[in-house]
Amino acid sequence: QVQLVESGGGLVQAGGSLRLSCAASERTFYFYAVGWFRQAPGKEREFVAAISWDGRSTYYADSVKGRFIISRDKALNTAYLQMNSLKPEDTAVYYCAADDNDSGRNREPKEYDYWGQGTQVTVSS
């Protein structure tokens, strides 16, 4: 069982930046791909970004490509989502998730095995 805890959310003006963190409880997190998802009120949870177990491959939704960067620090057992040039439409609860398919290619929430509790990101116009 891998427990994930997100942090770093908050309120920011459009054009600003935030960095989300996802800390894992178990060292086995090392072998999982990590994904970031978001869910706005009344909408389905959607894929944002993912990174392979070794950090060599990253994947992004078209809506965030060029603005968001996913990374991981294996020594700290933590993954990150750097969000730049934020827009009001980025407002959502952001979740990190771990996938035992270590490639990072999965974009469907149902493919992920462990989830954090989420952190709210609000972008004001």
Secondary structure, DSSP 8 states (H G I E B T S, - for coil): ---EEEE--EEEETT--EEEEEEESSGGGGGSEEEEEEE-TTS--EEEEEE-TTS--EEE-TTTTTTEEEEEETTTTEEEEEE-S--GGG-EEEEEEEESSTTS----GGG--EE---EEEEEE-
